[in-house]
Amino acid sequence: MSKSIENELGTYNGHSYFLCGKADPGFNDPSYFAAIIYFRDSSATENVEIARIDNAHGRAHLHKLYRSTEEQEYKDVDLWDAMKFLEDNWRTYAEMYQKAHGRP
């Protein structure tokens, strides 16, 4: 059974940002995990993911979802390291997303 956790990171330029961790089958020894930074876009009524580290395709890697061409940056991390990395760097990714999408 898949497990997930969510923490509010803070506000940047009018948007509240969140960090979500997902693990399948669970947190102790997941075969799949993802750590995701997102904000809730009230105009789109959905969450907008801006960065994600997951281990899909067998190796942990960072997705910078604000870029039009995505290059995977491989990371030697587990779920908890991935969440810490994104928590430490969320403002940078929020700023890059807003610049890439023409938002002040």
MIGUZA-707897 format. One record per residue (C-alpha): residue in three letters; residue number from 1; y, z, x. Coordinates in steps of 0.2 Angstrom, whole numbers, m for minus. Layout:
+------+-----+-------+-------+-------+
| rest |  nr | north |    up |  east |
+------+-----+-------+-------+-------+
|  ALA | NUM |     Y |     Z |     X |
...
+------+-----+-------+-------+-------+
//
This chain:
+------+-----+-------+-------+-------+
| rest |  nr | north |    up |  east |
+------+-----+-------+-------+-------+
|  MET |   1 |     0 |     0 |     0 |
|  SER |   2 |    17 |    m5 |     7 |
|  LYS |   3 |    30 |     9 |    10 |
|  SER |   4 |    49 |     8 |    12 |
|  ILE |   5 |    63 |    19 |    16 |
|  GLU |   6 |    82 |    16 |    15 |
|  ASN |   7 |    98 |    24 |    23 |
|  GLU |   8 |   116 |    20 |    20 |
|  LEU |   9 |   124 |    15 |    36 |
|  GLY |  10 |   142 |    15 |    31 |
|  THR |  11 |   156 |     4 |    25 |
|  TYR |  12 |   163 |   m11 |    35 |
|  ASN |  13 |   177 |   m21 |    28 |
|  GLY |  14 |   175 |   m16 |    10 |
|  HIS |  15 |   156 |   m18 |    10 |
|  SER |  16 |   143 |    m4 |    10 |
|  TYR |  17 |   129 |    m8 |    23 |
|  PHE |  18 |   111 |    m1 |    22 |
|  LEU |  19 |    96 |     0 |    33 |
|  CYS |  20 |    79 |    m3 |    25 |
|  GLY |  21 |    62 |     0 |    34 |
|  LYS |  22 |    46 |    m8 |    27 |
|  ALA |  23 |    28 |    m5 |    33 |
|  ASP |  24 |    12 |   m11 |    27 |
|  PRO |  25 |     0 |    m3 |    24 |
|  GLY |  26 |    10 |    12 |    29 |
|  PHE |  27 |    22 |    20 |    42 |
|  ASN |  28 |     8 |    28 |    53 |
|  ASP |  29 |     1 |    12 |    60 |
|  PRO |  30 |     8 |    m3 |    51 |
|  SER |  31 |     0 |   m20 |    53 |
|  TYR |  32 |    17 |   m27 |    47 |
|  PHE |  33 |    34 |   m20 |    48 |
|  ALA |  34 |    52 |   m25 |    45 |
|  ALA |  35 |    69 |   m16 |    48 |
|  ILE |  36 |    83 |   m24 |    39 |
|  ILE |  37 |   102 |   m22 |    38 |
|  TYR |  38 |   110 |   m28 |    22 |
|  PHE |  39 |   124 |   m26 |    10 |
|  ARG |  40 |   125 |   m27 |    m9 |
|  ASP |  41 |   135 |   m42 |   m14 |
|  SER |  42 |   142 |   m38 |   m31 |
|  SER |  43 |   147 |   m56 |   m34 |
|  ALA |  44 |   130 |   m62 |   m31 |
|  THR |  45 |   121 |   m47 |   m39 |
|  GLU |  46 |   109 |   m46 |   m25 |
|  ASN |  47 |   107 |   m39 |    m7 |
|  VAL |  48 |   113 |   m50 |     7 |
|  GLU |  49 |   102 |   m48 |    23 |
|  ILE |  50 |   112 |   m50 |    39 |
|  ALA |  51 |    99 |   m45 |    53 |
|  ARG |  52 |    81 |   m41 |    53 |
|  ILE |  53 |    68 |   m36 |    66 |
|  ASP |  54 |    50 |   m39 |    60 |
|  ASN |  55 |    33 |   m42 |    68 |
|  ALA |  56 |    28 |   m57 |    57 |
|  HIS |  57 |    19 |   m70 |    67 |
|  GLY |  58 |    11 |   m56 |    79 |
|  ARG |  59 |    26 |   m51 |    89 |
|  ALA |  60 |    42 |   m41 |    85 |
|  HIS |  61 |    58 |   m51 |    85 |
|  LEU |  62 |    76 |   m51 |    79 |
|  HIS |  63 |    83 |   m62 |    66 |
|  LYS |  64 |   102 |   m64 |    66 |
|  LEU |  65 |   103 |   m70 |    48 |
|  TYR |  66 |   122 |   m74 |    49 |
|  ARG |  67 |   119 |   m89 |    61 |
|  SER |  68 |   116 |  m106 |    54 |
|  THR |  69 |   103 |  m110 |    68 |
|  GLU |  70 |    92 |   m95 |    71 |
|  GLU |  71 |    84 |   m92 |    88 |
|  GLN |  72 |    72 |   m78 |    88 |
|  GLU |  73 |    75 |   m64 |   101 |
|  TYR |  74 |    59 |   m55 |   105 |
|  LYS |  75 |    59 |   m36 |   106 |
|  ASP |  76 |    46 |   m24 |   112 |
|  VAL |  77 |    48 |   m12 |    98 |
|  ASP |  78 |    39 |    m3 |    84 |
|  LEU |  79 |    46 |     0 |    67 |
|  TRP |  80 |    55 |    16 |    72 |
|  ASP |  81 |    63 |     8 |    88 |
|  ALA |  82 |    68 |    m7 |    77 |
|  MET |  83 |    77 |     4 |    65 |
|  LYS |  84 |    86 |    14 |    79 |
|  PHE |  85 |    91 |    m2 |    87 |
|  LEU |  86 |    99 |    m9 |    71 |
|  GLU |  87 |   106 |     8 |    66 |
|  ASP |  88 |   115 |     8 |    83 |
|  ASN |  89 |   121 |   m10 |    81 |
|  TRP |  90 |   125 |   m12 |    63 |
|  ARG |  91 |   144 |   m14 |    64 |
|  THR |  92 |   142 |   m28 |    77 |
|  TYR |  93 |   130 |   m38 |    65 |
|  ALA |  94 |   142 |   m34 |    50 |
|  GLU |  95 |   157 |   m41 |    60 |
|  MET |  96 |   147 |   m56 |    66 |
|  TYR |  97 |   141 |   m60 |    48 |
|  GLN |  98 |   158 |   m59 |    41 |
|  LYS |  99 |   166 |   m70 |    55 |
|  ALA | 100 |   152 |   m83 |    52 |
|  HIS | 101 |   155 |   m83 |    34 |
|  GLY | 102 |   174 |   m84 |    34 |
|  ARG | 103 |   177 |   m67 |    29 |
|  PRO | 104 |   191 |   m56 |    37 |
+------+-----+-------+-------+-------+
//
